[in-house]
Amino acid sequence: MKSDFLAAVSAAAAFSFPWMVSCTEAFGPTAFLLRGGSLSPTNNNGNKWHYQLAASATLAEVPTTPIPGMKPGTSGLRKKVEVWQGKDDTANKYYVENFIQSLLDTAQANNGGEMLQTIIVAGDGRYFNDQAIQIICRVLAANGVENIWVPQGGIMSTPAVSAAIRTRDGGAAQGGIILTASHNPGGPGEDFGIKYNEGYGQPAGEEFTDALYERSMKISSFKTMEGSPDIDLNAAPGTTFSLTPTSTVTIIDPFAEYLEVLKSCFDFDAMKDFAKRPDFSIVFDGMHGAGGPFARRILVEELGFPKESLMRCDPRPDFGKCHPDPNLTYAAELVKKMGLKPDGSADESAIVEDLPTLGAANDGDGDRNLIAGAGCFVTPSDSLAMICDNWKAIPHFARAGGPKGVARSMPSSAALDVVAEALNIPFFSTPTGWKFFGNLMGSKEQFGKRDYTPFLCGEESFGTGSDHIREKDGLWAMLAWISILMDVNKDTPPGQPLVSVRDVVEKHWEKYGRHFYCRYDYEAVESDAANKMMDLIRDQFVNGDLSTIPDDGSGIKLVGAEEFSYTDPVDGSTTSKQGLVLSFVDGNGEPARVVFRLSGTGSAGATIRMYLERYEQDTSKHGESAPVALKSLADRAIGLVQLVELTGRDSPSVIT
């Protein structure tokens, strides 16, 4: 039985539609050609063309069956791209259609039974991006979504999508479908993903994703436009395509709203002046992801940095064969340019005066960041704490007298905690996943409770951001560090050495102590083996008797174990099993901890993440590299949990 929408459109158009394409006056007379049909002008008033495409399309409701495994993780659903493409017609046929129909059904149910009117569809440019956008637009149109906004080229960073949801046309968008597998590789045989952001620009919460999964297991049909030609994703912004009498795709400027929200956070005029200093230079690595064009638009075109400051800023479907994860391993070229060794320590052979002042990198969808100074890697946890301590340098915070709330993911180091305590700022430790920060940022806006904005938050997995949007934001983090360097150098005259990133970092450690921190990733571990290790930790340590654990001679003593759970202070929801925490005391009596988590961001097997942290007050020891300082703690933890015996892995895939 057809829906009311299907019946209405069928009656109005007999399943046959004239395909209309228009270009707004602002972009002048332009001709567009769509595959699957031909265009002929019906009117030209000198600066505006209207074209009618001779084509017919059928609005259909297609039978389907549930496909197992469509349960989104911490940030969307990620699978190998061939799964999304439905290469196995028996098992995965209509994979995209099933997922999007389940998503729409869930969103409609959450919207009082009314279909959403305006949705953004955008991706990070990875392999299958353009084809998936075409499929999704047809499903949206067939379901009655009236306004579908697609960025020119189909590419838009995740932070930019969040900004557009919140601010374009007064916040008219009710959601955004983002095609990304974030920092995972792209290309044939690699990863593809889809995530959904809700009406405030925030990632969908667990209640939504759980309902989506339940719907995906009951789906029996999806709606789509059959036989329709592809949308010209490269058409000028303002071009519209009428998919049905009631549904239109509009090509939008991907940069506009994002640029405006960044200008509301920072002093662009002051940054333009600072960029002119001959002794200040930057380098930005876009890793061939969606963040590259945004870096060019903002750093080069707006702030005036030379185009030579950019590397790998042209998006590619396979990210140029690189792994678009901005860490010490996968951003190796940037790390070397900044005078660093692969472990993040300074390369003594590098001439500091010849190095860029500040370096940064983005991941595939532009929301993560790596920050480094000349000969100085700044861990994400330290970066977050230092931004908090230097809030006066950032107009977004300074206008309000400082942040009104700060938060970190539980596995991140406690560097932020000590700053928040010293500055008397409300502090939160949340599970991993930006959606948990979203509730805190939206406490007043969405729930009518205490206002924690302006808000600062971050994750150890190279994510930093504020309440200007509801996502982490790689470029925002770089602009924050430019602002900090501007502030600490406001009295540095020309010709005198700049206060460097290293100077800022070392001063911070002297004031607060150093939280040595690094992460071991064991990727694509056999899932049963990973789960056995996690069960051992629960049985022997969380629920066991720690007094029976023998000393291994390292002087590192296990003094506590817990499984982290979180009760949201805003909506009261509880999230359990968010990481296993082993607490230690080292030989000097200083606290240390190791956290074990199974990551939800991979597409195959399991990724075991082991987070290591040790606090050090002695300034004479602050210069040691983190992997070296934490090696004995890592060995102690690996031995206790029998990682090598259970997984067969004698070394991590990545240390960062």
FIVO-514507 format. One line per 4 residues: number of its first residue (from 1); their letters; for each residue x, y, z of C-alpha. Coordinates in steps of 0.25 Angstrom, whole numbers. Example, Ala and Ser with C-alpha at 12.3 -4.5 7.8 and 13.67 -1.06 7.14 Angstrom:
2
1 = as = 49,-18,31 | 55,-4,29
***
This chain:
656
1 = mksd = 0,0,0 | 6,13,-4 | 8,25,6 | 0,37,5
5 = flaa = 12,44,-1 | 13,34,-12 | -1,34,-15 | -2,49,-16
9 = vsaa = 10,50,-25 | 5,39,-34 | -8,46,-36 | -2,59,-39
13 = aafs = 9,55,-48 | 5,41,-53 | 20,37,-49 | 25,46,-60
17 = fpwm = 32,59,-56 | 39,70,-65 | 53,71,-59 | 55,86,-56
21 = vsct = 69,92,-54 | 71,107,-51 | 83,116,-47 | 81,128,-38
25 = eafg = 84,142,-44 | 96,144,-35 | 104,134,-43 | 100,138,-57
29 = ptaf = 96,130,-70 | 101,116,-69 | 98,104,-76 | 97,90,-69
33 = llrg = 97,76,-75 | 91,64,-67 | 94,50,-71 | 82,42,-76
37 = gsls = 76,54,-83 | 77,66,-91 | 75,81,-87 | 68,92,-95
41 = ptnn = 66,106,-91 | 52,110,-88 | 55,125,-84 | 67,134,-83
45 = ngnk = 65,148,-78 | 80,152,-80 | 85,147,-66 | 77,135,-63
49 = whyq = 75,122,-70 | 64,112,-68 | 65,98,-74 | 55,87,-76
53 = laas = 61,73,-77 | 53,63,-85 | 52,51,-76 | 43,43,-68
57 = atla = 45,37,-54 | 37,27,-46 | 34,28,-32 | 35,14,-26
61 = evpt = 33,7,-13 | 44,-5,-15 | 42,-18,-6 | 55,-21,2
65 = tpip = 59,-29,14 | 67,-25,26 | 82,-26,25 | 89,-30,38
69 = gmkp = 99,-21,45 | 94,-7,42 | 97,-2,57 | 104,11,57
73 = gtsg = 116,13,66 | 122,25,73 | 121,33,60 | 112,27,50
77 = lrkk = 112,13,42 | 125,9,36 | 127,-3,26 | 136,-7,15
81 = vevw = 132,1,3 | 128,-11,-5 | 117,-14,6 | 111,0,3
85 = qgkd = 112,-2,-12 | 104,-15,-11 | 115,-23,-18 | 109,-36,-12
89 = dtan = 95,-35,-18 | 89,-46,-9 | 94,-41,4 | 96,-26,3
93 = kyyv = 87,-21,-9 | 81,-8,-6 | 90,-5,6 | 90,10,5
97 = enfi = 75,10,2 | 72,1,14 | 81,10,23 | 75,23,18
101 = qsll = 61,18,19 | 63,13,33 | 69,27,37 | 57,35,30
105 = dtaq = 47,26,37 | 54,28,51 | 55,43,48 | 40,44,44
109 = anng = 36,37,57 | 44,46,65 | 38,58,58 | 24,55,62
113 = geml = 21,46,50 | 24,58,40 | 35,56,30 | 47,66,31
117 = qtii = 46,77,21 | 61,81,20 | 73,72,20 | 87,74,16
121 = vagd = 95,63,9 | 110,64,8 | 122,55,9 | 137,56,11
125 = gryf = 140,52,-4 | 145,38,-2 | 142,27,-12 | 127,25,-15
129 = ndqa = 124,39,-9 | 117,44,-22 | 110,31,-25 | 104,30,-11
133 = iqii = 100,45,-11 | 91,42,-24 | 85,30,-17 | 82,37,-4
137 = crvl = 76,49,-11 | 66,40,-19 | 62,33,-6 | 60,46,1
141 = aang = 52,52,-10 | 43,40,-11 | 40,41,4 | 36,55,2
145 = veni = 48,63,8 | 45,77,1 | 58,83,2 | 71,75,0
149 = wvpq = 84,84,1 | 97,78,-6 | 110,85,-5 | 117,89,-19
153 = ggim = 125,77,-22 | 118,68,-12 | 130,71,-2 | 128,78,11
157 = stpa = 136,76,24 | 128,71,36 | 130,84,44 | 124,91,32
161 = vsaa = 112,83,32 | 109,85,46 | 111,100,44 | 101,100,32
165 = irtr = 91,92,40 | 91,102,51 | 92,115,43 | 88,114,28
169 = dgga = 75,121,26 | 73,123,41 | 75,108,44 | 65,103,35
173 = aqgg = 72,89,33 | 66,79,42 | 78,69,40 | 90,65,32
177 = iilt = 94,52,25 | 109,52,25 | 117,42,16 | 130,39,24
181 = ashn = 138,28,31 | 146,40,37 | 160,36,39 | 159,22,33
185 = pggp = 165,20,19 | 157,21,6 | 157,15,-8 | 154,1,-13
189 = gedf = 155,-9,-2 | 155,2,9 | 145,9,17 | 132,17,15
193 = giky = 122,22,25 | 110,30,28 | 106,38,40 | 94,46,44
197 = negy = 94,60,51 | 82,65,57 | 75,79,56 | 85,86,65
201 = gqpa = 97,81,57 | 100,70,67 | 103,55,64 | 91,47,67
205 = geef = 90,41,81 | 89,27,85 | 74,27,86 | 73,31,71
209 = tdal = 84,21,67 | 78,10,75 | 64,13,69 | 70,14,55
213 = yers = 77,0,57 | 64,-6,62 | 57,0,49 | 67,-6,40
217 = mkis = 64,-20,45 | 49,-18,42 | 50,-11,29 | 42,-17,17
221 = sfkt = 42,-6,6 | 49,7,3 | 44,18,-6 | 53,24,-17
225 = megs = 52,31,-31 | 55,21,-42 | 61,25,-55 | 64,39,-51
229 = pdid = 77,45,-57 | 89,49,-47 | 89,63,-41 | 101,71,-46
233 = lnaa = 109,72,-33 | 118,82,-39 | 107,92,-43 | 109,106,-38
237 = pgtt = 104,109,-24 | 89,113,-25 | 86,104,-36 | 73,96,-33
241 = fslt = 68,82,-38 | 54,79,-36 | 53,64,-33 | 38,63,-31
245 = ptst = 27,74,-31 | 30,75,-16 | 45,72,-15 | 57,81,-19
249 = vtii = 72,79,-18 | 79,92,-16 | 94,93,-19 | 100,101,-7
253 = dpfa = 113,109,-4 | 121,99,5 | 129,110,12 | 119,121,15
257 = eyle = 113,118,28 | 126,111,34 | 134,123,31 | 124,132,38
261 = vlks = 124,124,51 | 139,124,51 | 139,139,49 | 130,140,61
265 = cfdf = 141,132,70 | 154,139,65 | 159,152,62 | 162,150,47
269 = damk = 167,164,45 | 178,162,56 | 182,149,50 | 183,155,36
273 = dfak = 193,165,42 | 201,154,50 | 202,146,37 | 210,157,31
277 = rpdf = 221,155,41 | 233,150,34 | 237,141,46 | 224,134,47
281 = sivf = 220,123,38 | 211,111,37 | 209,98,30 | 196,91,29
285 = dgmh = 194,76,24 | 180,73,19 | 183,59,16 | 175,59,3
289 = gagg = 162,60,11 | 151,70,12 | 158,79,21 | 168,83,10
293 = pfar = 159,93,2 | 154,99,15 | 169,102,19 | 171,108,6
297 = rilv = 159,117,7 | 162,121,21 | 177,121,23 | 181,126,9
301 = eelg = 169,134,4 | 164,140,17 | 177,141,26 | 187,143,15
305 = fpke = 197,132,18 | 205,127,6 | 199,116,-2 | 212,108,0
309 = slmr = 207,107,15 | 198,96,10 | 201,82,7 | 192,71,2
313 = cdpr = 180,80,2 | 173,74,-11 | 163,64,-7 | 165,50,-14
317 = pdfg = 155,38,-13 | 167,30,-8 | 173,41,0 | 185,39,-8
321 = kchp = 187,25,-3 | 190,31,11 | 183,28,24 | 176,41,27
325 = dpnl = 178,40,42 | 186,52,47 | 195,45,57 | 210,44,58
329 = tyaa = 210,31,50 | 201,35,38 | 205,50,37 | 219,46,36
333 = elvk = 223,56,26 | 217,68,34 | 224,62,47 | 238,62,40
337 = kmgl = 235,77,34 | 233,81,49 | 246,76,53 | 241,63,60
341 = kpdg = 244,49,61 | 234,38,59 | 231,37,74 | 228,52,75
345 = sade = 242,56,82 | 250,67,76 | 260,63,65 | 273,69,70
349 = saiv = 279,70,56 | 268,80,51 | 271,95,51 | 259,101,59
353 = edlp = 260,115,53 | 258,108,39 | 245,101,44 | 231,106,43
357 = tlga = 226,113,55 | 213,105,55 | 208,92,48 | 195,85,48
361 = andg = 188,74,41 | 173,70,38 | 167,56,36 | 158,51,25
365 = dgdr = 146,59,29 | 153,71,35 | 149,70,49 | 162,64,56
369 = nlia = 175,72,57 | 189,70,60 | 197,82,66 | 212,83,66
373 = gagc = 222,95,68 | 236,95,63 | 242,83,70 | 230,81,79
377 = fvtp = 218,72,78 | 206,76,86 | 198,64,90 | 183,66,88
381 = sdsl = 180,65,103 | 191,76,106 | 186,84,95 | 172,84,101
385 = amic = 177,88,114 | 186,99,109 | 175,105,101 | 167,105,113
389 = dnwk = 178,112,121 | 180,123,110 | 165,125,108 | 167,141,109
393 = aiph = 174,140,95 | 162,134,88 | 151,145,86 | 140,134,87
397 = fara = 143,131,102 | 149,145,105 | 136,152,102 | 129,143,113
401 = ggpk = 140,144,123 | 144,130,120 | 138,116,118 | 126,113,126
405 = gvar = 128,98,124 | 139,89,120 | 140,74,117 | 149,63,112
409 = smps = 146,48,108 | 150,39,119 | 162,33,112 | 168,46,110
413 = saal = 179,51,121 | 175,58,133 | 183,71,128 | 170,78,126
417 = dvva = 165,74,140 | 175,82,148 | 174,94,139 | 158,94,141
421 = ealn = 160,92,156 | 170,104,157 | 161,113,149 | 148,108,156
425 = ipff = 141,104,143 | 131,93,143 | 138,80,138 | 132,67,132
429 = stpt = 138,54,128 | 130,47,117 | 130,34,109 | 137,35,96
433 = gwkf = 128,41,85 | 125,55,82 | 110,53,84 | 113,53,99
437 = fgnl = 118,67,98 | 106,71,90 | 97,70,102 | 106,79,111
441 = mgsk = 107,89,100 | 92,89,97 | 88,88,112 | 81,102,111
445 = eqfg = 78,102,96 | 72,89,95 | 68,85,110 | 65,98,117
449 = krdy = 75,95,127 | 88,101,132 | 96,109,121 | 110,103,120
453 = tpfl = 114,112,108 | 124,116,104 | 128,102,105 | 142,95,102
457 = cgee = 144,81,100 | 153,70,94 | 157,56,92 | 170,49,92
461 = sfgt = 168,44,78 | 172,57,73 | 158,64,74 | 156,78,80
465 = gsdh = 145,88,79 | 135,98,85 | 121,102,85 | 122,110,72
469 = irek = 117,97,65 | 113,83,71 | 125,75,65 | 140,75,67
473 = dglw = 147,84,58 | 161,83,53 | 163,97,47 | 157,103,60
477 = amla = 168,97,68 | 179,102,58 | 173,116,59 | 172,115,74
481 = wisi = 187,112,74 | 190,124,65 | 182,133,75 | 190,128,86
485 = lmdv = 203,131,79 | 198,145,76 | 195,147,90 | 208,142,96
489 = nkdt = 215,150,86 | 208,163,87 | 220,170,93 | 230,163,84
493 = ppgq = 237,174,76 | 241,171,61 | 255,165,61 | 253,158,74
497 = plvs = 251,143,75 | 236,139,76 | 230,132,88 | 229,118,82
501 = vrdv = 219,107,84 | 230,100,92 | 231,112,101 | 216,111,103
505 = vekh = 216,96,106 | 228,97,116 | 222,108,123 | 209,101,125
509 = weky = 216,88,130 | 224,97,140 | 211,102,145 | 203,90,145
513 = grhf = 212,78,144 | 213,69,132 | 203,58,129 | 211,48,121
517 = ycry = 202,42,111 | 201,33,99 | 192,22,92 | 195,8,87
521 = dyea = 186,4,76 | 185,-11,72 | 177,-11,59 | 168,-22,53
525 = vesd = 170,-31,65 | 161,-44,64 | 148,-40,71 | 147,-52,80
529 = aank = 162,-50,85 | 159,-36,88 | 147,-39,96 | 154,-50,104
533 = mmdl = 164,-40,108 | 154,-30,113 | 147,-41,120 | 160,-44,127
537 = irdq = 161,-30,132 | 147,-30,137 | 148,-43,144 | 162,-42,150
541 = fvng = 163,-27,153 | 150,-20,153 | 143,-31,160 | 155,-38,166
545 = dlst = 164,-37,178 | 176,-27,175 | 183,-31,188 | 187,-44,181
549 = ipdd = 194,-38,169 | 209,-41,170 | 220,-30,169 | 228,-31,157
553 = gsgi = 239,-23,162 | 236,-10,153 | 231,-3,166 | 218,0,158
557 = klvg = 206,-4,167 | 192,-7,163 | 183,0,173 | 170,1,166
561 = aeef = 161,-4,155 | 147,0,150 | 138,0,137 | 135,14,134
565 = sytd = 120,17,133 | 114,31,131 | 101,37,135 | 98,50,127
569 = pvdg = 96,62,136 | 86,68,125 | 77,57,121 | 79,47,132
573 = stts = 83,36,122 | 93,25,126 | 104,19,117 | 111,7,122
577 = kqgl = 123,-1,118 | 131,11,113 | 145,6,117 | 153,-2,127
581 = vlsf = 162,7,136 | 174,1,143 | 180,11,153 | 194,10,158
585 = vdgn = 204,17,167 | 218,18,161 | 231,16,169 | 232,31,172
589 = gepa = 217,31,178 | 212,38,166 | 198,34,160 | 197,26,147
593 = rvvf = 186,19,139 | 184,10,127 | 171,10,120 | 166,-1,111
597 = rlsg = 155,1,100 | 150,-6,88 | 149,5,78 | 136,6,70
601 = tgsa = 142,14,58 | 147,2,50 | 140,-6,39 | 147,-20,41
605 = gati = 151,-27,54 | 153,-20,67 | 163,-9,70 | 169,-10,84
609 = rmyl = 173,4,89 | 182,5,101 | 183,18,107 | 195,21,116
613 = erye = 196,33,126 | 206,37,137 | 207,50,145 | 221,56,147
617 = qdts = 223,69,155 | 239,69,154 | 242,79,143 | 255,72,141
621 = khge = 248,60,135 | 238,68,127 | 247,67,114 | 246,52,113
625 = sapv = 238,47,101 | 225,41,105 | 227,27,99 | 240,25,107
629 = alks = 234,31,120 | 222,22,119 | 229,9,114 | 230,2,128
633 = ladr = 216,5,130 | 212,-1,117 | 220,-13,120 | 213,-15,133
637 = aigl = 199,-13,128 | 202,-22,116 | 207,-33,125 | 195,-32,134
641 = vqlv = 184,-33,124 | 192,-44,116 | 190,-36,103 | 201,-43,95
645 = eltg = 196,-57,99 | 182,-55,96 | 183,-47,83 | 196,-52,78
649 = rdsp = 201,-37,76 | 215,-34,81 | 214,-20,77 | 204,-9,74
653 = svit = 200,-5,60 | 202,10,64 | 207,18,76 | 203,32,77
***
